[in-house]
Amino acid sequence: MVNGEIIALSASGAAALALGAWAFFCYGNNHITCSEYQYASKELPEAFDGVRILQVSDFHNTSFPKGGKELIKKCAQMSPDFIFITGDLIDKRRTSPKDLDTAVAFARSLAEIAPVYCIPGNHEAVSPSYTAFRRRILKTPVTLLENSSALIERGRESITVVGVCDHASYYYDYDYEYFRKKLSELKASSEGFTILLSHRPDRIEDYAAAGYPLVFSGHAHGGQVRLPFIGGLYAPNQGVFPKYTKGIYTSGDTSMAVSRGLGNSRGPVRVFNCPELVSVTLRREG
């Protein structure tokens, strides 16, 4: 085999590897997965038995293929009664006030499927675009919860959904005292069974201490890279081999659903960690 043939074969092999890697990363970033869980409680009002909640998190103003139509279709196919957005619809690094259409259109499309309750995440907390984004979201049917609550009624019964602002809205030095104070104040002023929307899963002990029975969080991006038998490799505020990356976790009487999220931020690709929609069906125990 002459040198020219060796070079040609090497170039072909390199091109095939590059194409394979590109296809792998495209699939990992755009193939939407759906995870379904159940949560049971004796305190849940009977009228809410069987209610299905769709959790959407960490969208990061991502442009999915075909204008996100497949993503919206999958959200609708899960037949949710309510939709919770647990922060980071926009990205602090890539979303300017002129680039809000993707995130706003996504939120508006979700509101056509079911009532939507949304909280700001850490990216909204520090983004210069959040003021413009907030103004536009408030013009949609989406209920924005910023250290506030909403009463959801079915028949003659109701539950309360509390949304807390990310701690970065108050401090940049990770002093959580005010954050804990707001959690307690919001819980004390809530009626009946209460669900908390809070962006960061690493604060589960604070949620448990405040007495929330059910929490929805995101932020960890599933650990970005997931390996068999190991799980996620890194998550913000948890570091290497993070504990809270996907699924249901408990602390005392508190259960917390963590979404792997939909988009990317600083990490440009997902590895064995496709974008995720989470569905939680509420059950009245006993």
C-alpha positions in Angstrom: 0.0 0.0 0.0 1.5 3.3 -1.1 1.6 6.4 1.1 -1.2 8.1 -0.8 -3.5 5.2 -0.1 -2.6 5.2 3.6 -3.3 8.9 3.8 -6.7 8.5 2.0 -7.7 5.7 4.3 -6.7 7.6 7.4 -8.6 10.7 6.2 -11.7 8.5 5.5 -11.5 6.9 9.0 -11.1 10.3 10.7 -14.1 11.7 8.7 -16.2 8.7 9.7 -15.2 9.1 13.4 -16.0 12.8 13.2 -19.4 12.1 11.6 -20.2 9.4 14.2 -19.3 11.7 17.0 -21.4 14.5 15.5 -24.4 12.2 15.2 -23.9 10.9 18.7 -23.8 14.4 20.3 -26.8 15.5 18.1 -28.9 12.6 19.3 -27.8 13.1 23.0 -28.8 16.8 22.8 -32.1 16.5 21.0 -33.7 13.1 21.7 -36.4 13.9 24.3 -37.0 11.2 26.9 -40.0 10.9 29.3 -39.7 9.7 32.9 -42.8 8.9 34.9 -43.1 8.6 38.7 -45.9 8.4 41.3 -46.1 10.3 44.6 -48.5 9.1 47.3 -49.6 11.0 50.5 -52.4 10.6 53.0 -52.6 14.4 53.1 -53.4 14.8 49.4 -57.0 15.9 48.9 -59.1 13.2 47.3 -60.0 15.4 44.3 -56.3 15.4 43.3 -55.9 11.7 43.3 -54.7 10.8 39.8 -53.6 14.3 38.9 -50.6 14.3 36.5 -48.0 17.0 36.7 -45.5 17.6 33.9 -42.2 19.1 35.0 -40.1 21.1 32.6 -36.7 22.4 33.6 -33.5 24.1 32.4 -34.7 24.9 28.9 -31.9 27.5 28.5 -33.5 29.1 25.5 -32.6 26.1 23.4 -33.6 25.8 19.8 -34.7 22.2 19.2 -35.1 20.8 15.7 -38.2 21.7 13.7 -38.8 24.7 15.9 -39.4 22.6 18.9 -42.6 21.1 17.5 -41.6 17.5 18.5 -40.9 18.7 22.1 -44.3 20.3 22.4 -45.9 17.3 20.9 -44.3 15.0 23.5 -45.4 17.4 26.3 -49.0 17.2 25.0 -48.9 13.4 24.7 -48.1 13.1 28.4 -51.6 14.5 29.1 -50.7 16.7 32.1 -53.3 18.4 34.3 -50.7 21.0 35.3 -47.2 22.0 34.1 -44.4 23.2 36.4 -41.4 25.0 35.0 -38.6 24.8 37.5 -36.3 27.6 36.3 -33.7 28.5 33.7 -36.0 29.1 30.7 -33.3 31.5 29.5 -29.5 31.3 29.7 -27.5 34.1 31.3 -24.6 33.6 28.8 -26.5 33.4 25.5 -29.8 35.1 25.9 -30.0 38.8 25.2 -33.2 40.9 25.4 -33.5 40.5 21.6 -33.2 36.7 21.8 -36.2 35.9 24.0 -38.6 34.6 21.4 -37.6 30.9 21.7 -38.2 30.7 25.5 -41.3 32.9 25.5 -42.9 30.9 22.6 -42.1 27.6 24.4 -43.8 28.8 27.6 -46.8 30.0 25.6 -47.1 26.7 23.8 -47.0 24.8 27.2 -49.9 27.0 28.4 -52.0 25.8 25.5 -51.7 22.3 26.9 -52.4 22.8 30.6 -52.1 25.5 33.3 -48.5 26.5 33.7 -46.7 27.6 36.9 -43.1 28.9 36.5 -40.3 30.0 38.8 -37.0 31.8 38.0 -33.8 29.8 38.3 -30.2 31.0 38.9 -29.9 32.1 35.3 -32.9 34.4 35.5 -31.6 35.6 38.8 -28.4 37.0 37.3 -29.3 37.6 33.7 -29.6 41.2 32.5 -32.3 40.0 30.1 -34.6 38.8 32.9 -36.5 42.1 33.3 -37.5 42.0 29.6 -38.2 38.3 29.8 -40.4 38.7 32.9 -42.3 41.5 31.2 -43.1 39.2 28.3 -43.9 36.2 30.4 -46.4 38.2 32.4 -48.3 38.8 29.1 -48.8 35.1 28.6 -51.2 32.8 30.5 -48.2 31.4 32.5 -48.4 32.0 36.3 -45.0 33.3 37.4 -44.2 32.6 41.1 -41.5 34.8 42.7 -41.6 34.1 46.4 -45.4 33.7 46.0 -48.0 31.1 45.9 -51.1 30.0 43.9 -54.1 28.1 45.0 -55.2 25.3 42.7 -58.8 24.1 43.0 -60.5 20.9 41.9 -64.1 20.6 42.9 -64.4 21.8 46.4 -60.8 21.0 47.4 -57.5 22.7 46.8 -53.7 22.6 47.1 -51.1 25.3 47.2 -48.2 25.7 44.8 -45.3 27.8 46.2 -42.6 29.2 44.0 -39.4 30.5 45.6 -36.8 32.7 43.9 -33.3 31.2 43.5 -31.0 32.3 46.3 -28.8 34.1 43.8 -31.6 36.7 43.7 -30.4 37.8 47.1 -26.8 36.9 47.6 -23.8 35.9 45.5 -21.8 34.6 48.5 -24.1 31.5 49.1 -25.5 32.8 52.4 -28.7 30.8 52.5 -30.2 32.4 55.7 -32.6 34.6 53.8 -33.5 31.8 51.5 -34.4 29.6 54.4 -36.4 32.4 55.9 -38.5 32.8 52.7 -39.1 29.1 52.5 -40.5 29.1 56.1 -42.6 32.2 55.6 -44.2 30.9 52.4 -44.9 27.5 53.9 -46.5 29.1 57.0 -48.8 31.3 54.8 -49.9 28.3 52.6 -53.2 26.5 52.9 -53.5 22.7 53.0 -51.3 20.4 51.0 -48.4 22.4 49.6 -46.1 21.7 46.6 -42.8 23.7 46.4 -41.1 24.7 43.2 -37.4 25.5 43.9 -34.6 25.4 41.4 -31.8 23.8 43.4 -32.0 20.1 44.5 -29.0 20.4 46.8 -31.1 22.4 49.3 -33.4 19.4 50.1 -32.6 19.6 53.8 -33.9 23.2 53.8 -37.1 22.1 52.1 -37.6 19.3 54.6 -36.9 21.6 57.5 -39.6 24.0 56.2 -42.1 21.2 56.0 -42.8 20.9 52.3 -44.1 17.4 51.5 -43.4 17.6 47.7 -40.7 19.6 45.9 -39.8 19.9 42.2 -36.2 20.9 41.3 -33.8 20.9 38.3 -30.5 22.7 38.0 -28.2 19.6 38.0 -28.6 18.8 34.3 -28.5 15.1 35.2 -24.8 15.4 36.0 -24.2 16.4 32.3 -22.3 13.2 31.6 -23.8 10.0 32.9 -22.0 6.7 33.2 -23.4 3.2 34.0 -23.4 2.3 37.7 -21.9 5.7 38.5 -24.6 8.3 37.4 -23.8 11.9 36.8 -20.3 13.2 36.9 -20.7 16.8 37.8 -23.5 19.3 38.8 -23.3 22.9 39.8 -23.3 23.4 43.6 -22.8 19.7 44.1 -19.4 19.2 42.4 -18.1 15.8 41.2 -20.3 12.7 41.6 -23.4 14.7 42.6 -26.0 13.1 44.8 -29.2 14.7 43.4 -29.3 14.5 39.6 -32.5 12.7 38.5 -35.6 10.9 39.9 -37.2 11.0 43.3 -35.3 11.7 46.6 -36.5 11.8 50.1 -35.5 13.6 53.3 -37.7 13.0 56.3 -41.3 13.5 55.2 -40.2 15.5 52.1 -40.0 14.0 48.6 -38.2 15.8 45.8 -38.5 15.2 42.0 -35.4 16.2 40.1 -35.4 16.7 36.3 -32.4 16.3 34.2 -33.6 19.3 32.2 -33.8 20.0 28.5 -31.0 22.3 27.4 -27.4 23.0 28.0 -25.5 26.0 29.5 -21.8 26.0 30.1 -21.5 22.3 29.2 -22.2 22.2 25.4 -23.2 18.5 25.1 -24.9 15.8 27.0 -23.4 12.3 27.2 -25.7 9.4 27.9 -28.0 12.0 29.3 -30.7 13.0 26.8 -33.1 15.9 27.5 -35.9 14.9 29.9 -39.5 15.6 30.6 -40.7 14.4 34.0 -44.3 13.3 34.8 -45.4 12.8 38.4 -48.9 11.3 39.1 -50.3 12.3 42.5 -52.0 9.6 44.5 -54.0 9.8 47.7 -52.6 7.1 50.0 -55.2 5.0 51.7 
